[in-house]
Amino acid sequence: MRQRKAKNMEERMAALSHYLIEKPETYKGNWTSAFDQEGPLYLELGCGKGQFLIGRAQSSKDANLIGIEGQDSVLLRALEKVDAAQIVNLRFVHMFVRDIRDLFEEGELAGIYLNFSDPWPKARHAKRRLTYGEYLTRYKQILAKDGFIAVKTDNDGLFDFTIEEAQRMGLEVKEMTRDLHGSKYEARDVTTEYEDKFRAAGKKINYVLL
């Protein structure tokens, strides 16, 4: 869904540019230099308005986190939230990613989060889904040996597709539930904006860790 352009967007984005990574490909293999501390590096692809990343950054202060978001008006909301909360271990990249391996070296990430990604429901668009098998393989290439891919979605079709693709690519399903908030995994969950909305409507959340 196209987002309405925010008022004075350019000026507001410029004022928060210290949270933005320009030319992210130049940090490949050296992302620690983008932060004020060393620590494990985590990525959220399609970070939206930032609620999840902010919560994760606050609960994991020894870690560094990166959010990638292509929609500028959505990213602006995330930047303003991070600035208000004075989060120091979080950076953002403004782009739509073609090949994640252009930005990260093999083994550079400790974890990747895919939260409520676009399900692309039409069969002919399957290769656009962020959990398409070839993408999962690319993610694994840039993850550390014990790194993980965590997926949350309200869309049952996308969840089934994700499990099938993981199995097709030979990936281990480490954790899985079709009712995250009725499971043992809820205690460590950090919610997203969409997640809160779906829960309030009584919808169950699917979760898998690869």
N, C-alpha and C positions, 0 to 999 in steps of 0.2 A: 504494500500500500504506500502510495506516494505521500510524503509528509509535507505539510505546508511550511513554506520558508519562514524562518523566524525573523522578527524585526531586528534590524541592525546586526545581522548575523556576522558579517565580515569583521566589524569592530569588536564584537563580543568574543569571537573566536580568537582574534589577534591578542586580546587581553589575557587569554588563557593559554597562549601558545607554549608556555613552559611545560605544559602537560602533554603536548603533542610531539611526536617524533617525525621530523621531516626526513625524507630519503631513508626510510627504514632499511632498505637493502644494504646500506653502508654499515649497519650494525650487525650484520650477519656474522655469527661467531664471537661477537663481543658485546652482547646486549647488557652486560653488567655496567658498561660505561655510560649507559643511559640513566642509571640510578645512582643514588647516594650510598648504596650498600651492596655488598655481595650477598647472594642468597639464591635459592632455587627459583626458577623462572616458570611462570604459568601464563597461559594464553586463553582468552575467550574470543572465539570467532563469532562476530555479530553480537557485540556487547550491548546494543540497545542504549537505554538511558542510564545504564551503569549501576543499578541497585545491587546486582549480584557481585560485581567486582569490588565495589566499595565495601560490602559486607565481608567478602573474602579477604580483602586487604587489611581490614581492621582486625580480623581474627587470626591473621597470619602475618604479623608485622616483620618477621624475619625473612619473608619471601618477597619477590618482585613480581608484579603482574602487568600484563599487557592486554589491552582491549582493542580489537580491530572492528571498525564500524564504517560502512560506506555512506550512510545517509547523514548529510551534514547537520540537519536540524535535530536529529536524534542525538548525534554525537555532542552537539552543543549542550544539550540538557545534561548529558553525562559529565562533561567538563565542568559545568557550573555546580553540579552536586559535589564533585570531587574537591573543587576549590572551597566550597562552603564547609566541607568536612575536614579540610586540611590534610588530605591523604598524601603521603610522601613516597609510598612504594608502588605507585600505579602510574602507568603511561598509556597513551592512546595513539593509534595509527588510523588515519583517515583514508581509507581506500577499500575497494572491492578486490579481493585477492584472487589471482588466477592460479598461481602455483605457490603454495606456502613454503616450499623449499627454496624459493628465491629470497626469503627473509631470515631463515634459520638454518644453522648447520645441523648435521646429524648429531643426535644426542643432546641438543642444546636445551630442550624443554623438559620440565618435570611433569607437566600435565597440560591437557587441552580440554577446555569446556565448550560444549555445543549445547546451548540452552534455547529451546523453543525455536529452532531453525525453521526457515520456510519449508513446508512439506512438499512443495511442487507436486500437487496431487495427480497431474496428468502423467500417464505412463511414458509419453514421449519426452518428458522433462526429467526422467529419473537421474540422468547424469548431472543434473544441476544440484541435486540434493547433497548437502554437506557430508552425509554419511554414505555416499556412493563408494563402492569398494575401493576404487583406485585412489580416492581421497583418503580413505582410512589408512591405506598403505603408506601414503605420503606422510600422514601424521605420525605414524609409527617410526618412520625414518628419522624424524627430527626429535623424537622423544628419547630420553635416557632409557637405559635398559629396564629400569623399574618404573618408567613413566606410564601414564594412563590417559585414556580418552573417556571423559564423562559426558553422557548424553541425557538430557531431560526433554520430554515433549508431552504435550497433551494429545497429540495426533497418533491414534493407534496404527494407522496405515504406515506412517513414517517409522514408528517404532518397530513394527514387524519387518519392514524393509531393512532397517538398520541391523537387526539381529541376523537376518538372512545374508546381508552383505558381509558382516563380520565373519560369519561362518564360511562364506564363499572364499574369503581372503585368508582363512586359517587363523583368525584372531581368537584369543581366549576370552570368553565372557566370564569376568571375575565376580560381578555382582549384577543382579537384575531383579526388578520388581515392576509390576503394573499398578502399584498403589504406593508410591513413595512415602506419603504421609501417614500410611497405615502400616509402615514397615519399620524394621530395626535401623534403617539407614536415615530416618528422618532426623535423628538427634544432631547429625553433623551437617544437615542441609542448610544452605544459604539460598533464600528465595529470590526470584526475579519478579519484575513488575507483572509479567504475564502469569506467572505461577500464583501470585497472590490473588489475581483476578479469577483464575480458573478454580482455585480452591474455594473462594467465596461463593462460586456458583455450584459447588459440590462436585466438580469434575476431578477425576483421579489423574495423577501424574505418573507417567512412565519414566523409568530410570534404568540405565545400564552403564556399567563400568567395563571398559575394554583394556 
